[in-house]
Amino acid sequence: MHGFWRPGYIYAKDFMPFWWLLFIIILFLAVHGFVSYYKDKELGIYVKAFALIWLVGLILAAGIRSPFADFFKFLFDHIPLMKGMRDTHKFVTMLCLSYSCLGALGLAEIEKSLENKKSIIKKAVILAILLVPIIYSFAFFNGFADQIKPTDFPKDWYEVNEFLNQDKDDFKVLFFPWHLYMDFHWVPNRDKRIANPAPLFFDKEVISAKNIEVPGIYRQVYTPYQVYIDYLLRKRNEITNFGELVSIIGVKYILLTKEVDYKNYFFLFNQSDLKLVLETENFYVFKNKAFKGLIFSVDGVAYVKNWDELIEISKREDITKRLYLIGSGKEEGNETCKILKFEKISPVKYVIRDEPLKYVIFTEEYSRDWKLNSKEPMKAYGVVNAYVVSDKSVPKEMVYARYHKICLPSYIISFIAFVGCVGLLFYDWMRR
């Protein structure tokens, strides 16, 4: 029931050659609980349900290296929800749930059979049985044999966070190296590889990698930001205006932490529009001199075939002074950029206070759900949102429509259902 698939870790079974005897006791309790109660009028249906959960969990947890491999592959390929279960050890939780519930019933039956025994004998037997799962997984209580330890972030992580907070602008932070999982030398675990904690640690919004980089799978998340930054990194040796190219996604600062392959990102020192403003033990902090704000406005539009052409144009002119669309069309307007004043009401609502030019560019990832006064966006630069402004009156509202149509109603329904369940439990308790 350990369930974890990565090799090289020490488990409780590595300390106990007799571990299988403890599991036999756990399995016996579960089977005993099922046999004792599966015909019970009140509990029988629940007992059968947990037995079914156990069977399904066993089949799914075995994954593709089992007699059920073809069945599992069929589910994975044809049921969307199964895509999130690529690590089949997740299904071991179904086994544990069944063992715990059915095992508790098995223990209850054993307790009944000891009613005529001396109290000390009864208590000793029950205590011994209760200790079985604790001994079976004793490493859970000592950091999994000292392999996992709690820690705090290094001091300069707080220093950098405070530095960013001193800038009162609304902006995004780009975090390098560009890996979802990487080794951080300050993590006290034996295995220092963890998911990048930067998006959860820093107060400012952080754009970081979502690429899992396991054999055969580089990424499973293909959002505009992720694909765009991947593309720029592939072209890093051809770029000297990286700041301008990431300003279109609202990046004002770039953090490079001194971990793993961070020297591969030293191209940042050669950029004409990036300035090193802070260096600490664990960080280089660059400020983007080409930053135009989260929302800005331009007067002209032009068209490019792809990002290759966009980069070539950016070497000759400032691409933030014109809206660039991937496709074909007629070039119009002047090269003019205006940074717009706005108010961020919430993460799903912005109010523009300035009179815009002909086009408004909003540096959030492109989504048809981001609407300016109910108008759907164009895909600016192939990555963010842009709108044609026909009415220049202000204020103008930028709203994430999906939140109000789907997310908020779902939250309300969930809350009502939760309150209803609590109410039913309370009513049943009062009635009893």
C-alpha positions in Angstrom: 0.0 0.0 0.0 3.0 2.3 -0.4 1.9 3.2 -3.9 4.7 5.4 -4.8 6.4 4.6 -8.2 9.8 6.3 -8.0 12.7 4.0 -7.1 15.4 4.8 -4.6 13.3 5.5 -1.5 13.4 3.6 1.8 10.1 2.2 2.9 9.0 0.7 6.2 9.2 -2.8 4.6 12.9 -2.3 4.1 13.3 -2.3 7.9 10.9 -5.2 8.6 11.4 -8.5 6.8 8.2 -9.7 8.4 6.1 -6.8 6.9 3.9 -9.3 5.0 2.7 -10.8 8.3 1.3 -7.4 9.3 -0.4 -7.0 6.0 -2.0 -10.5 6.3 -3.6 -9.2 9.6 -4.9 -6.1 7.8 -6.3 -8.2 5.0 -7.8 -10.6 7.4 -9.6 -7.8 9.3 -11.0 -6.4 6.0 -12.2 -9.8 4.8 -13.6 -10.7 8.2 -15.5 -7.4 8.3 -16.9 -8.1 4.8 -18.0 -11.7 5.5 -19.6 -10.6 8.8 -21.6 -7.8 7.5 -22.3 -8.2 3.8 -25.7 -9.7 4.5 -26.6 -7.1 7.3 -29.8 -5.3 6.5 -28.4 -1.9 7.6 -24.7 -2.1 6.7 -24.7 -4.7 3.9 -25.1 -2.2 1.1 -22.1 -0.1 2.4 -20.0 -3.2 2.9 -20.6 -4.3 -0.7 -19.8 -0.8 -1.9 -16.4 -0.8 -0.1 -15.7 -4.2 -1.5 -16.4 -2.8 -5.0 -14.2 0.2 -4.3 -11.4 -2.2 -3.4 -11.8 -4.3 -6.5 -11.9 -1.2 -8.8 -8.9 0.3 -6.9 -6.9 -3.0 -7.3 -7.5 -3.1 -11.1 -6.7 0.6 -11.7 -3.7 0.8 -9.3 -2.1 -2.1 -11.1 -1.9 0.1 -14.2 -0.3 -1.0 -17.5 2.1 -3.5 -16.0 -0.6 -6.0 -15.0 -3.2 -8.4 -16.5 -5.5 -5.4 -16.7 -3.2 -3.4 -18.9 -5.4 -3.3 -22.0 -8.4 -2.3 -19.9 -6.5 0.5 -18.2 -5.1 1.8 -21.6 -8.7 1.8 -23.0 -9.9 3.9 -20.0 -6.9 6.3 -20.3 -7.4 6.9 -24.0 -11.2 7.3 -24.0 -12.2 8.9 -20.7 -10.9 12.5 -20.2 -10.9 12.3 -16.4 -8.4 9.4 -16.6 -5.8 11.7 -18.2 -5.2 13.1 -14.7 -4.4 9.6 -13.4 -1.2 8.9 -15.3 0.4 7.9 -12.0 -1.7 4.9 -11.1 -0.5 4.8 -7.5 -3.2 7.4 -6.9 -5.7 4.5 -6.9 -4.0 2.8 -3.9 -6.0 5.3 -1.9 -9.1 3.3 -2.8 -7.5 0.1 -1.4 -6.6 1.9 1.8 -10.1 3.4 2.2 -11.6 -0.1 1.8 -9.2 -1.7 4.2 -9.8 0.9 6.9 -13.6 0.8 6.7 -14.0 -3.0 6.3 -11.1 -3.6 8.8 -12.9 -1.5 11.4 -15.9 -3.7 11.1 -13.7 -6.8 11.3 -12.2 -5.4 14.5 -15.7 -4.8 15.9 -16.6 -8.4 15.3 -13.4 -9.5 17.1 -14.3 -7.2 20.0 -17.7 -8.9 20.3 -16.1 -12.4 20.3 -14.0 -11.3 23.3 -17.0 -10.1 25.5 -16.6 -13.1 27.8 -12.8 -12.7 28.2 -11.1 -10.8 30.9 -11.0 -7.0 30.4 -7.2 -6.9 30.3 -7.1 -9.6 27.6 -9.7 -7.9 25.5 -7.9 -4.5 25.8 -4.6 -6.1 25.0 -5.9 -7.8 21.8 -7.6 -4.7 20.6 -4.5 -2.5 21.3 -2.3 -5.0 19.5 -4.5 -4.9 16.4 -4.7 -1.1 16.5 -0.9 -1.0 16.5 -0.6 -3.1 13.4 -1.2 -0.3 10.8 0.9 2.1 12.8 3.9 -0.4 12.8 3.2 -1.3 9.2 3.7 2.4 8.2 5.8 3.6 11.1 8.1 5.7 8.8 5.1 8.0 8.4 5.9 9.4 11.9 9.6 10.1 11.4 9.7 11.9 8.1 9.6 8.6 6.2 12.9 7.4 7.8 14.3 11.0 7.8 13.9 11.2 4.0 11.5 14.2 4.2 12.1 17.2 6.5 10.3 20.5 6.9 12.3 23.6 6.2 11.9 27.3 5.6 12.8 29.2 2.5 16.3 30.9 2.4 16.5 34.4 3.7 17.0 36.0 0.3 13.7 34.5 -1.0 12.0 36.8 1.5 14.4 39.6 0.5 13.5 39.3 -3.2 9.8 39.1 -2.4 10.0 42.3 -0.3 12.0 44.0 -3.2 9.2 43.1 -5.7 6.5 44.3 -3.3 8.1 47.7 -3.0 7.2 48.3 -6.7 3.5 49.3 -6.5 2.9 48.7 -10.2 0.7 45.8 -11.4 3.0 43.4 -13.2 4.0 39.8 -13.7 7.3 38.1 -12.8 9.0 35.6 -15.0 10.8 32.8 -13.2 13.8 30.8 -14.5 15.2 28.2 -14.8 12.3 27.0 -16.9 11.4 23.7 -15.2 8.4 22.6 -13.3 10.4 20.1 -11.2 14.0 20.8 -10.2 16.5 20.3 -7.5 16.8 23.1 -4.9 20.0 22.8 -2.9 18.5 24.3 0.2 15.8 21.5 0.5 17.0 19.3 3.4 15.4 16.1 1.9 17.6 13.3 0.5 15.8 13.9 -2.8 16.0 17.6 -3.4 13.7 17.6 -6.5 10.4 19.4 -5.8 7.8 21.3 -7.8 8.8 24.9 -8.3 7.4 26.7 -5.2 7.8 30.3 -6.7 4.2 30.8 -7.8 3.0 30.0 -4.2 5.8 31.9 -2.4 5.9 35.3 -4.1 3.1 37.8 -3.6 3.3 39.0 -7.3 1.9 36.8 -10.0 4.7 34.5 -11.2 4.9 32.9 -14.7 6.8 29.7 -14.3 7.2 26.5 -16.3 4.6 23.7 -16.4 6.7 21.3 -18.4 7.0 18.0 -16.5 10.0 16.7 -18.5 9.6 13.0 -17.9 10.7 10.4 -20.4 8.5 10.7 -23.5 6.6 13.7 -22.2 8.0 17.2 -22.2 4.8 19.0 -21.3 1.1 18.4 -21.0 0.1 22.1 -20.5 -0.1 24.1 -23.8 -1.3 27.5 -22.6 -0.2 30.5 -24.6 2.4 31.7 -22.0 4.0 28.3 -21.8 4.3 27.8 -25.5 5.5 31.4 -26.1 8.3 31.3 -23.5 9.3 27.9 -24.7 9.7 29.4 -28.2 11.7 32.4 -27.0 14.1 30.1 -25.1 14.7 28.0 -28.2 15.7 31.3 -30.0 17.6 32.7 -27.0 20.9 32.9 -28.9 19.3 35.1 -31.6 17.6 37.6 -29.2 19.0 40.7 -27.6 15.7 42.4 -26.8 14.2 39.7 -24.5 12.6 42.4 -22.3 10.5 43.8 -25.2 9.4 40.3 -26.2 8.1 39.4 -22.7 6.7 42.9 -22.1 3.7 41.8 -24.2 2.8 39.3 -21.5 3.1 41.9 -18.7 6.5 40.9 -17.3 8.4 43.6 -15.5 10.9 41.5 -13.5 12.7 38.3 -14.3 14.0 36.1 -11.5 16.9 33.7 -12.2 17.5 31.4 -9.2 21.0 29.8 -9.0 19.9 26.2 -9.3 20.4 23.3 -11.7 21.2 24.7 -15.2 20.8 28.4 -14.4 24.0 29.2 -16.4 22.1 28.4 -19.5 20.1 31.5 -18.8 23.1 33.9 -18.8 21.9 35.2 -22.1 19.8 37.5 -19.9 22.9 39.5 -19.2 23.3 40.3 -22.9 19.9 41.9 -23.4 19.7 45.6 -24.2 16.5 46.1 -22.4 17.1 44.1 -19.2 19.0 45.6 -16.2 20.4 43.6 -13.3 18.9 45.4 -10.2 19.6 42.9 -7.4 21.9 39.9 -6.8 21.6 37.7 -3.7 23.0 34.3 -2.7 20.3 32.5 -4.6 19.0 35.0 -7.2 19.7 37.4 -10.0 16.8 39.9 -10.4 16.4 41.7 -13.7 14.2 44.6 -14.4 12.5 44.9 -17.8 13.1 48.4 -19.1 10.6 47.8 -22.0 7.7 47.1 -19.7 4.5 48.8 -20.9 2.0 47.8 -18.1 -0.6 45.1 -17.9 -2.9 47.1 -20.2 -1.8 49.4 -23.0 -3.2 50.8 -26.1 -1.9 51.3 -29.7 -3.1 53.1 -32.8 -1.9 50.7 -35.6 -2.2 47.1 -36.6 0.2 44.9 -38.6 0.3 41.2 -39.6 3.0 38.6 -39.4 3.2 35.0 -40.6 4.6 33.5 -37.3 6.7 34.3 -34.3 9.9 34.0 -36.3 8.8 37.0 -38.3 7.7 38.8 -35.2 11.2 38.4 -33.7 12.8 39.7 -36.9 10.6 42.8 -36.8 11.3 43.4 -33.1 15.0 43.8 -34.0 14.1 46.8 -36.1 11.2 48.4 -34.3 9.3 48.4 -31.0 6.5 45.8 -31.4 4.6 47.2 -28.5 3.9 50.4 -30.6 1.6 48.4 -32.8 -0.8 45.5 -32.5 0.6 42.4 -34.4 -1.7 39.6 -35.4 -0.6 36.3 -36.8 -2.3 35.9 -40.2 -2.8 38.2 -43.2 -4.4 41.6 -43.6 -3.8 45.2 -44.3 -1.4 47.3 -42.2 -3.1 50.3 -40.7 -2.5 53.2 -38.3 0.6 54.8 -36.7 3.3 53.4 -34.4 1.9 54.8 -31.1 1.7 53.3 -27.6 -0.2 54.6 -24.6 0.0 53.0 -21.2 -3.5 53.0 -19.8 -4.5 53.7 -16.2 -6.7 51.0 -14.8 -8.1 49.6 -11.5 -7.9 45.9 -10.7 -11.2 45.2 -9.0 -10.5 41.5 -8.7 -8.5 38.8 -10.6 -11.5 38.5 -12.9 -12.4 42.2 -13.4 -10.4 45.3 -14.5 -11.7 48.8 -15.1 -9.9 51.0 -17.6 -9.9 54.7 -16.6 -8.0 56.2 -19.5 -9.3 57.0 -23.0 -7.7 54.4 -25.2 -6.4 54.6 -28.8 -7.9 52.4 -31.5 -6.7 49.0 -30.0 -6.5 47.9 -26.4 -4.0 45.1 -25.5 -4.5 43.2 -22.3 -1.5 41.0 -21.3 -3.4 38.1 -19.7 -3.2 34.8 -21.6 -5.5 34.8 -24.6 -9.0 33.5 -23.8 -12.3 34.2 -25.5 -13.7 34.6 -22.0 -11.8 37.8 -21.4 -14.3 40.4 -22.7 -14.0 44.2 -23.0 -17.5 45.6 -22.6 -18.9 42.2 -23.7 -16.6 42.2 -26.8 -14.5 39.0 -27.5 -10.7 39.5 -28.0 -8.4 38.9 -30.9 -5.2 37.0 -30.3 -2.5 39.7 -30.1 1.1 38.6 -30.9 -0.3 35.0 -30.9 -0.4 35.0 -27.1 -2.5 37.7 -25.4 -5.8 39.6 -25.8 -6.5 42.6 -28.0 -9.7 44.6 -28.7 -10.8 47.0 -31.3 -12.2 50.1 -29.6 -15.1 51.8 -31.4 -16.4 53.7 -28.5 -13.7 55.6 -26.6 -15.8 56.5 -23.6 -14.5 55.5 -20.2 -14.6 53.7 -17.9 -14.5 50.3 -19.7 -14.8 47.0 -18.0 -12.6 44.0 -18.7 -14.3 40.9 -17.3 -13.6 37.2 -17.3 -17.0 36.1 -18.4 -16.5 32.4 -17.6 -16.2 33.2 -13.9 -19.7 34.7 -13.7 -21.3 32.2 -16.1 -19.8 28.9 -14.8 -17.4 29.3 -11.8 -19.4 31.5 -9.5 -22.7 29.5 -10.0 -20.7 26.3 -9.4 -19.3 27.7 -6.2 -22.8 28.7 -5.1 -24.3 25.3 -5.9 -21.4 23.6 -4.0 -21.9 25.9 -1.0 -25.7 25.3 -0.9 -25.1 21.5 -1.2 -22.5 21.7 1.6 -24.9 23.6 3.9 -27.7 21.2 3.0 -25.6 18.2 4.0 -24.6 19.8 7.3 -28.3 20.7 7.9 -29.4 17.1 7.2 -26.8 15.7 9.6 -27.8 18.2 12.3 -31.5 17.4 11.7 -30.8 13.7 12.0 -28.7 14.2 15.1 -31.5 16.3 16.7 -34.2 13.7 15.7 -32.2 10.9 17.2 
